[in-house]
């Protein structure tokens, strides 16, 4: 089902149609005026300037034809020169118009115009050539030849030149007349269109106005002042007035139905206001009793909340102590782990030291054995040196006996004996050093044996300490587990206490809110009673 148009929509539609028609007329007018303006511009800026330049051509050519004839008929040089100057001036005037005409033709020209201008330029070239020939013959004194050339070629050439220029001028005039005829036709059609559109707009306005008036009458149901009078009396509280209308669905029909329903409603409101006044009094009494009971409940809830808060505080302290103990046991466990790791590392280090000492002991013993071998070798070297010394002494004695022949050998024997003596001294020193080395090696071996035994004892002690630390760690772990259980139980107790405290707080808050609600109900009951009185007073304004 389509929705009927409102008055605003109908007014907007009617005036919109009229406005649209006016806009359409304006657009058509703009288009037509633009066409007229373009046509006039074309005439004024196209045909007219071209025609004016062509007229200048015609004047120049016509006057030059006369001047050429006068050149042939001139009786003296002065007259001849004057005519020649006239021809030159007319040629310049012609060229002053030829340049602008060429630019106009380049900007806008029809094929026919271009053909005509080309014909004009062609005859111009021909005519200027025979004119120069004629002037040359006249200047050389060949007057008869010049007259013959004038009659035979020059005069027909100028005649053809003027003919072609006149044809161009006639073409421009015809084009301008055609454009002006189009302007006149356009203006005449535009005038008829304006008359028809104005008449149509007037008829449309009258039709829309009649439709709007009829719609407003059927919508209001009466004249506007009658509707205003009925509504004014209704505003004054008169519900007994009689309303008549032929349009049940109009404003007056709706007001009639509203008055009937409003009369029934006012009667029911008066009855309800009386009942409301009685109910509000009973509600006020009940609210007062509820308020007293809620105050007692609120005090008891506050005492219970205080006790639960104290219990929760105690539980939280226990949980805190349990957490501290758990933290301490965790620290102790960490320290035991660290100590155990240190003991293990120490045991490994001592075992490594014992192995090193055993290896070193073997090395020292080997050094002692090697020293004994070296000592034996040194004893052999000492014996050899003693024998060498004796042999050298005997050699020296034999050399002395030999006299001068054995002197050189005696010197060698002395040197050998000296070397043997030094070898014995060095052997004795080495033997003394080896003896000291053997004594030091023996002491080092004894010390290393003692250190190895001490290292083994230390390893055993570290193993015992490692076992003790493991036992301590197990005990600390057990304590840590117990602390965790205590902390967990305390945490659960704290959560339960907090939950109980929250529930009691919610009960107390609910009690407070209920008490406030009871107060508000009491206040609302009093306000409701007052409103019932005011409602009764207000309803009495209407006359039913």
C-alpha positions as CSV (number, residue, x, y, z in Angstrom):
1,X,0.0,0.0,0.0
2,X,1.5,3.3,-1.1
3,X,1.9,6.1,1.5
4,X,-0.1,9.2,0.6
5,X,1.8,12.4,0.0
6,X,2.0,15.0,2.9
7,X,1.0,18.6,2.4
8,X,4.7,19.6,2.4
9,X,5.4,17.0,-0.2
10,X,2.5,18.2,-2.3
11,X,3.6,21.8,-2.0
12,X,7.1,20.8,-2.8
13,X,6.0,18.7,-5.8
14,X,3.7,21.5,-7.2
15,X,6.2,24.3,-6.8
16,X,9.0,21.9,-8.0
17,X,7.1,21.3,-11.2
18,X,6.6,25.0,-11.8
19,X,10.2,25.7,-10.9
20,X,11.4,22.8,-13.2
21,X,9.4,24.3,-16.1
22,X,10.9,27.7,-15.4
23,X,14.4,26.2,-15.3
24,X,13.7,24.4,-18.6
25,X,12.5,27.6,-20.2
26,X,15.6,29.4,-18.9
27,X,17.9,26.6,-20.2
28,X,16.2,26.7,-23.6
29,X,16.5,30.5,-23.6
30,X,20.1,30.3,-22.8
31,X,20.7,27.8,-25.6
32,X,18.8,29.9,-28.1
33,X,20.4,33.2,-27.0
34,X,23.8,31.4,-27.2
35,X,23.0,30.3,-30.8
36,X,22.0,33.8,-31.7
37,X,25.1,35.2,-30.1
38,X,27.4,32.7,-31.9
39,X,25.7,33.5,-35.2
40,X,26.1,37.2,-34.7
41,X,29.7,36.7,-33.6
42,X,30.3,34.7,-36.7
43,X,28.8,37.4,-38.9
44,X,30.7,40.2,-37.2
45,X,34.0,38.4,-36.7
46,X,34.0,36.2,-39.8
47,X,32.0,37.4,-42.9
48,X,32.2,41.1,-42.2
49,X,36.0,41.4,-41.7
50,X,36.6,39.2,-44.8
51,X,34.1,41.3,-46.8
52,X,35.7,44.5,-45.6
53,X,39.2,43.3,-46.8
54,X,37.7,42.2,-50.1
55,X,36.1,45.6,-50.6
56,X,39.6,47.1,-50.0
57,X,40.9,44.8,-52.7
58,X,38.2,46.0,-55.1
59,X,39.0,49.7,-54.5
60,X,42.7,49.1,-54.9
61,X,42.3,47.1,-58.1
62,X,39.7,49.6,-59.6
63,X,41.9,52.6,-58.9
64,X,45.0,50.8,-60.2
65,X,43.2,50.0,-63.5
66,X,42.5,53.7,-63.9
67,X,46.1,54.7,-63.0
68,X,47.5,52.1,-65.5
69,X,45.4,53.6,-68.2
70,X,46.6,57.1,-67.2
71,X,50.2,55.8,-67.4
72,X,49.7,54.9,-71.1
73,X,48.0,58.3,-71.8
74,X,50.6,60.5,-69.8
75,X,52.1,63.3,-71.9
76,X,55.2,64.0,-69.8
77,X,57.5,62.4,-67.3
78,X,56.1,64.3,-64.4
79,X,52.6,62.9,-65.0
80,X,54.0,59.5,-65.6
81,X,55.9,59.5,-62.4
82,X,52.8,60.6,-60.5
83,X,50.7,57.8,-61.9
84,X,53.4,55.3,-61.1
85,X,53.5,56.5,-57.5
86,X,49.7,56.1,-57.3
87,X,50.0,52.5,-58.6
88,X,52.7,51.8,-55.9
89,X,50.5,53.3,-53.2
90,X,47.5,51.3,-54.2
91,X,49.6,48.1,-54.3
92,X,50.7,48.8,-50.7
93,X,47.1,49.4,-49.7
94,X,46.2,46.1,-51.3
95,X,48.9,44.2,-49.4
96,X,47.9,45.8,-46.1
97,X,44.5,44.1,-46.5
98,X,45.9,40.9,-48.0
99,X,47.8,39.9,-44.8
100,X,44.9,40.2,-42.4
101,X,42.6,38.4,-44.9
102,X,45.1,35.5,-45.1
103,X,45.1,35.2,-41.3
104,X,41.3,35.2,-41.2
105,X,41.2,32.5,-43.9
106,X,43.7,30.4,-42.1
107,X,41.7,30.6,-38.9
108,X,38.2,29.9,-40.4
109,X,37.4,29.4,-44.0
110,X,35.1,27.2,-46.1
111,X,36.5,25.3,-49.2
112,X,34.6,27.7,-51.5
113,X,36.3,30.7,-49.8
114,X,39.7,29.1,-50.1
115,X,39.0,28.4,-53.8
116,X,37.9,32.0,-54.5
117,X,40.9,33.4,-52.7
118,X,43.2,31.2,-54.7
119,X,41.6,32.4,-57.9
120,X,42.1,36.0,-56.8
121,X,45.7,35.4,-56.1
122,X,46.2,33.7,-59.4
123,X,44.7,36.5,-61.5
124,X,46.7,38.9,-59.3
125,X,49.9,37.3,-60.3
126,X,49.0,37.4,-64.0
127,X,47.7,41.0,-63.9
128,X,50.8,42.3,-62.0
129,X,53.1,40.7,-64.6
130,X,51.4,42.3,-67.6
131,X,51.2,45.6,-65.7
132,X,55.0,45.6,-65.2
133,X,55.5,44.8,-68.8
134,X,53.2,47.7,-69.8
135,X,55.0,50.1,-67.5
136,X,58.4,49.0,-68.9
137,X,57.2,49.6,-72.5
138,X,55.9,53.1,-71.5
139,X,59.1,54.0,-69.7
140,X,61.1,53.1,-72.8
141,X,58.9,55.3,-75.0
142,X,57.0,52.5,-76.7
143,X,53.6,54.2,-76.3
144,X,52.0,52.4,-79.2
145,X,53.0,49.0,-77.9
146,X,51.8,49.9,-74.4
147,X,48.4,51.0,-75.8
148,X,48.1,47.7,-77.7
149,X,49.1,45.7,-74.6
150,X,46.6,47.6,-72.5
151,X,43.8,46.8,-74.9
152,X,44.8,43.2,-75.5
153,X,45.8,41.9,-72.0
154,X,45.9,44.5,-69.2
155,X,42.3,45.7,-69.3
156,X,40.8,42.2,-69.6
157,X,43.1,41.1,-66.7
158,X,42.0,43.9,-64.4
159,X,38.3,43.2,-65.4
160,X,38.7,39.5,-64.4
161,X,40.5,40.5,-61.2
162,X,37.6,42.8,-60.2
163,X,35.1,40.0,-61.2
164,X,36.7,37.5,-58.9
165,X,36.9,40.0,-56.0
166,X,33.2,40.9,-56.5
167,X,32.3,37.2,-56.5
168,X,34.1,36.8,-53.1
169,X,32.3,39.9,-51.7
170,X,28.9,38.5,-52.9
171,X,29.7,35.1,-51.3
172,X,30.5,36.8,-47.9
173,X,27.3,38.9,-48.2
174,X,25.2,35.8,-48.9
175,X,26.7,33.9,-46.0
176,X,26.0,36.9,-43.6
177,X,22.4,37.0,-44.9
178,X,22.0,33.3,-44.3
179,X,23.2,33.6,-40.7
180,X,21.0,36.6,-40.0
181,X,18.0,34.6,-41.4
182,X,18.8,31.8,-38.9
183,X,19.0,34.3,-36.1
184,X,15.5,35.7,-37.1
185,X,14.0,32.2,-37.3
186,X,15.6,31.2,-33.9
187,X,14.3,34.4,-32.2
188,X,10.8,33.8,-33.6
189,X,10.7,30.2,-32.4
190,X,12.0,31.2,-29.0
191,X,9.2,33.8,-28.6
192,X,6.6,31.2,-29.4
193,X,8.2,28.7,-27.0
194,X,8.2,31.3,-24.2
195,X,4.5,32.0,-24.7
196,X,3.6,28.3,-24.7
197,X,5.8,27.5,-21.7
198,X,4.4,30.5,-19.7
199,X,0.8,29.4,-20.4
200,X,1.6,25.8,-19.4
201,X,3.3,27.0,-16.2
202,X,0.2,29.1,-15.4
203,X,-2.2,26.2,-16.0
204,X,0.1,23.9,-13.9
205,X,0.2,26.3,-11.0
206,X,-3.6,26.6,-11.0
207,X,-4.0,22.8,-11.1
208,X,-1.5,22.3,-8.3
209,X,-3.1,25.0,-6.1
210,X,-6.6,23.4,-6.5
211,X,-5.2,20.0,-5.6
212,X,-3.4,21.4,-2.5
213,X,-6.5,23.3,-1.3
214,X,-8.7,20.2,-1.7
215,X,-6.1,18.0,0.1
216,X,-5.8,20.5,2.9
217,X,-9.6,20.6,3.4
218,X,-9.8,16.8,3.5
219,X,-6.9,16.6,5.8
220,X,-8.0,19.2,8.3
221,X,-11.7,18.3,8.1
222,X,-12.8,21.9,8.5
223,X,-11.6,25.4,8.0
224,X,-8.3,26.1,9.7
225,X,-9.9,28.7,12.1
226,X,-12.6,26.1,13.1
227,X,-9.9,23.5,13.9
228,X,-8.0,26.1,15.9
229,X,-11.1,27.0,17.9
230,X,-11.8,23.3,18.8
231,X,-8.2,22.7,19.8
232,X,-8.2,25.9,22.0
233,X,-11.4,24.8,23.8
234,X,-9.7,21.4,24.3
235,X,-6.7,23.1,25.8
236,X,-9.0,24.9,28.2
237,X,-10.2,21.5,29.5
238,X,-13.6,21.4,27.8
239,X,-14.3,17.8,26.9
240,X,-18.1,18.3,26.5
241,X,-17.9,20.2,23.2
242,X,-19.6,18.8,20.1
243,X,-17.4,18.2,17.1
244,X,-18.9,17.6,13.6
245,X,-17.0,16.8,10.4
246,X,-17.6,15.1,7.1
247,X,-14.1,13.6,7.0
248,X,-13.6,10.9,9.7
249,X,-9.9,10.5,8.7
250,X,-9.1,14.2,9.0
251,X,-7.6,16.2,11.9
252,X,-11.1,17.1,13.2
253,X,-12.1,13.5,13.1
254,X,-9.0,12.5,15.0
255,X,-9.7,15.3,17.6
256,X,-13.3,14.0,18.0
257,X,-12.1,10.5,18.7
258,X,-9.4,11.9,21.0
259,X,-12.0,13.9,23.1
260,X,-14.1,10.8,23.5
261,X,-11.2,8.6,24.6
262,X,-9.8,11.4,26.8
263,X,-13.1,11.7,28.7
264,X,-13.0,8.0,29.5
265,X,-9.3,8.2,30.5
266,X,-9.9,11.2,32.8
267,X,-12.7,9.3,34.6
268,X,-10.5,6.3,35.1
269,X,-7.6,8.4,36.2
270,X,-9.7,10.0,39.0
271,X,-10.7,6.6,40.3
272,X,-7.1,5.3,40.1
273,X,-5.8,8.4,41.9
274,X,-8.1,7.7,44.9
275,X,-7.0,4.1,45.0
276,X,-3.3,5.2,44.7
277,X,-3.6,7.5,47.7
278,X,-4.8,4.6,49.9
279,X,-2.1,2.2,48.6
280,X,0.7,4.8,49.2
281,X,-0.3,5.2,52.9
282,X,-0.1,1.4,53.4
283,X,3.2,1.2,51.6
284,X,4.6,4.0,53.8
285,X,3.7,2.0,57.0
286,X,5.3,-1.2,55.7
287,X,8.5,0.7,54.6
288,X,8.9,2.0,58.2
289,X,8.9,-1.5,59.7
290,X,11.3,-2.9,57.1
291,X,13.7,0.0,57.8
292,X,13.9,-1.0,61.5
293,X,14.5,-4.7,60.7
294,X,17.2,-3.8,58.2
295,X,19.1,-1.5,60.7
296,X,19.3,-4.5,63.2
297,X,20.5,-6.8,60.4
298,X,23.1,-4.2,59.3
299,X,24.6,-4.0,62.8
300,X,24.9,-7.8,63.1
301,X,26.5,-8.0,59.6
302,X,29.1,-5.4,60.6
303,X,30.1,-7.3,63.8
304,X,30.4,-10.6,61.8
305,X,32.5,-8.8,59.1
306,X,34.8,-7.4,61.9
307,X,35.4,-11.0,63.3
308,X,36.0,-12.4,59.9
309,X,38.5,-9.6,59.1
310,X,40.5,-10.4,62.2
311,X,40.5,-14.1,61.3
312,X,41.6,-13.3,57.8
313,X,44.5,-11.1,59.2
314,X,45.7,-14.0,61.4
315,X,45.6,-16.5,58.5
316,X,47.5,-14.0,56.3
317,X,50.2,-13.7,59.0
318,X,50.5,-17.5,59.2
319,X,50.7,-17.7,55.4
320,X,53.4,-15.0,55.4
321,X,55.5,-16.8,58.0
322,X,55.1,-20.1,56.0
323,X,56.2,-18.3,52.9
324,X,59.3,-16.8,54.7
325,X,60.2,-20.3,56.1
326,X,59.8,-21.8,52.6
327,X,62.0,-19.1,51.2
328,X,64.6,-19.8,53.9
329,X,64.6,-23.5,53.2
330,X,64.8,-22.9,49.5
331,X,67.9,-20.7,50.2
332,X,69.4,-23.4,52.4
333,X,68.7,-26.1,49.8
334,X,70.4,-23.9,47.2
335,X,73.4,-23.4,49.5
336,X,73.6,-27.2,50.2
337,X,73.6,-27.8,46.5
338,X,76.3,-25.3,46.0
339,X,78.4,-26.9,48.9
340,X,77.9,-30.4,47.5
341,X,79.1,-29.2,44.1
342,X,82.1,-27.5,45.7
343,X,82.9,-30.7,47.7
344,X,82.6,-32.8,44.5
345,X,84.9,-30.4,42.7
346,X,87.4,-30.5,45.6
347,X,87.4,-34.3,45.7
348,X,88.0,-34.4,42.0
349,X,90.9,-31.9,42.3
350,X,92.5,-33.8,45.2
351,X,92.3,-37.1,43.3
352,X,93.9,-35.4,40.3
353,X,96.6,-34.1,42.7
354,X,97.2,-37.6,44.1
355,X,97.6,-39.0,40.5
356,X,100.0,-36.2,39.7
357,X,102.0,-36.8,42.9
358,X,102.2,-40.5,42.1
359,X,103.5,-39.7,38.6
360,X,105.9,-37.2,40.1
361,X,107.1,-39.7,42.7
362,X,108.0,-42.1,39.9
363,X,109.9,-39.4,38.1
364,X,111.8,-38.5,41.3
365,X,112.7,-42.1,41.9
366,X,113.9,-42.4,38.3
367,X,116.0,-39.3,38.8
368,X,117.6,-40.9,41.9
369,X,118.3,-44.1,39.9
370,X,119.8,-42.1,37.0
371,X,122.0,-40.2,39.5
372,X,123.4,-43.4,40.8
373,X,124.3,-44.4,37.3
374,X,125.9,-41.1,36.6
375,X,127.9,-41.4,39.9
376,X,129.2,-44.8,38.7
377,X,130.2,-43.2,35.3
378,X,131.9,-40.4,37.2
379,X,133.9,-42.9,39.2
380,X,135.1,-44.5,36.0
381,X,136.0,-41.0,34.6
382,X,137.9,-40.2,37.8
383,X,139.9,-43.5,37.5
384,X,140.6,-42.7,33.9
385,X,141.8,-39.2,34.8
386,X,144.1,-40.7,37.6
387,X,145.6,-43.1,35.1
388,X,146.0,-40.4,32.6
389,X,147.8,-38.2,35.2
390,X,150.2,-41.1,36.0
391,X,150.9,-41.7,32.3
392,X,151.5,-38.0,31.7
393,X,153.9,-37.9,34.7
394,X,155.8,-40.9,33.3
395,X,155.9,-39.3,29.9
396,X,157.3,-36.1,31.4
397,X,160.1,-38.1,33.2
398,X,161.0,-39.9,30.0
399,X,161.0,-36.7,28.1
400,X,163.4,-35.1,30.6
401,X,165.7,-38.1,30.2
402,X,165.7,-37.6,26.5
403,X,167.1,-34.1,26.8
404,X,166.5,-31.6,24.0
405,X,164.8,-34.2,21.8
406,X,162.1,-34.9,24.3
407,X,161.4,-31.3,25.4
408,X,158.3,-30.9,23.1
409,X,156.9,-34.1,24.2
410,X,157.4,-33.0,27.9
411,X,155.3,-29.9,27.2
412,X,152.5,-32.0,25.8
413,X,152.8,-34.4,28.8
414,X,152.5,-31.4,31.2
415,X,149.3,-30.2,29.4
416,X,147.8,-33.7,29.5
417,X,148.6,-34.0,33.1
418,X,147.0,-30.6,33.8
419,X,143.9,-31.6,31.9
420,X,143.7,-34.9,33.8
421,X,144.0,-33.0,37.1
422,X,141.1,-30.6,36.1
423,X,139.0,-33.6,35.0
424,X,139.5,-35.2,38.4
425,X,138.4,-32.0,40.1
426,X,135.3,-31.7,37.9
427,X,134.5,-35.3,38.5
428,X,134.7,-34.8,42.3
429,X,132.4,-31.7,42.0
430,X,129.9,-33.6,39.9
431,X,130.0,-36.5,42.3
432,X,129.3,-34.1,45.2
433,X,126.4,-32.5,43.2
434,X,124.9,-36.0,42.4
435,X,125.1,-36.9,46.1
436,X,123.1,-33.8,47.0
437,X,120.7,-34.5,44.1
438,X,120.2,-38.1,45.4
439,X,119.6,-36.7,48.9
440,X,117.0,-34.1,47.6
441,X,115.3,-36.7,45.4
442,X,115.0,-39.0,48.4
443,X,113.5,-36.3,50.5
444,X,111.1,-35.3,47.7
445,X,110.0,-38.9,47.2
446,X,109.3,-39.2,51.0
447,X,107.3,-35.9,50.9
448,X,105.4,-37.0,47.8
449,X,104.5,-40.3,49.5
450,X,103.2,-38.4,52.5
451,X,101.3,-35.9,50.3
452,X,99.7,-38.8,48.3
453,X,98.6,-40.5,51.6
454,X,97.2,-37.2,52.8
455,X,95.4,-36.6,49.5
456,X,93.8,-40.1,49.8
457,X,92.7,-39.3,53.4
458,X,91.3,-35.9,52.2
459,X,89.3,-37.6,49.4
460,X,87.8,-40.0,52.0
461,X,86.9,-37.0,54.2
462,X,85.3,-35.1,51.3
463,X,83.2,-38.2,50.4
464,X,82.0,-38.3,54.0
465,X,81.2,-34.5,53.8
466,X,79.4,-35.1,50.5
467,X,77.2,-37.8,52.1
468,X,76.5,-35.4,55.0
469,X,75.4,-32.7,52.6
470,X,73.2,-35.1,50.7
471,X,71.5,-36.0,54.0
472,X,71.1,-32.3,54.9
473,X,69.6,-31.6,51.4
474,X,67.0,-34.4,51.9
475,X,66.1,-33.0,55.3
476,X,65.9,-29.4,53.9
477,X,63.7,-30.8,51.0
478,X,61.3,-32.4,53.6
479,X,61.2,-29.1,55.5
480,X,60.5,-27.2,52.3
481,X,57.6,-29.6,51.4
482,X,56.1,-29.1,54.8
483,X,56.4,-25.4,54.5
484,X,54.8,-25.5,51.1
485,X,51.9,-27.5,52.6
486,X,51.6,-25.0,55.4
487,X,51.6,-22.1,53.0
488,X,49.1,-23.8,50.7
489,X,46.8,-24.6,53.6
490,X,47.2,-21.0,54.9
491,X,46.5,-19.6,51.4
492,X,43.4,-21.7,51.1
493,X,42.3,-20.6,54.5
494,X,43.0,-17.0,53.5
495,X,41.0,-17.4,50.3
496,X,38.1,-18.9,52.3
497,X,38.3,-16.1,54.8
498,X,38.4,-13.5,52.1
499,X,35.4,-15.1,50.3
500,X,33.5,-15.2,53.6
501,X,34.5,-11.6,54.2
502,X,33.4,-10.7,50.7
503,X,30.1,-12.5,51.2
504,X,29.5,-10.8,54.5
505,X,30.5,-7.4,53.0
506,X,28.0,-8.1,50.1
507,X,25.3,-9.0,52.7
508,X,26.1,-5.8,54.6
509,X,26.1,-3.7,51.4
510,X,22.9,-5.4,50.3
511,X,21.4,-4.6,53.8
512,X,22.6,-1.0,53.5
513,X,21.2,-0.8,49.9
514,X,18.0,-2.4,51.0
515,X,17.8,0.0,53.9
516,X,18.4,2.9,51.5
517,X,15.8,1.4,49.2
518,X,13.4,1.2,52.1
519,X,14.0,4.8,52.8
520,X,13.6,5.6,49.2
521,X,10.4,3.5,49.1
522,X,9.1,5.5,52.0
523,X,10.0,8.7,50.4
524,X,8.5,7.5,47.1
525,X,5.3,6.5,49.0
526,X,5.1,10.0,50.4
527,X,5.8,11.5,47.0
528,X,3.3,9.1,45.5
529,X,0.6,10.2,47.9
530,X,1.4,13.8,47.2
531,X,1.3,13.1,43.4
532,X,-2.0,11.3,43.8
533,X,-3.4,14.4,45.4
534,X,-2.0,16.6,42.7
535,X,-3.2,14.2,40.0
536,X,-6.7,14.5,41.4
537,X,-6.4,18.2,41.5
538,X,-5.1,18.3,37.9
539,X,-7.8,16.0,36.6
540,X,-10.4,18.2,38.1
541,X,-9.4,20.7,35.5
542,X,-11.2,18.8,32.8
543,X,-15.0,19.0,32.5
544,X,-16.4,15.7,31.6
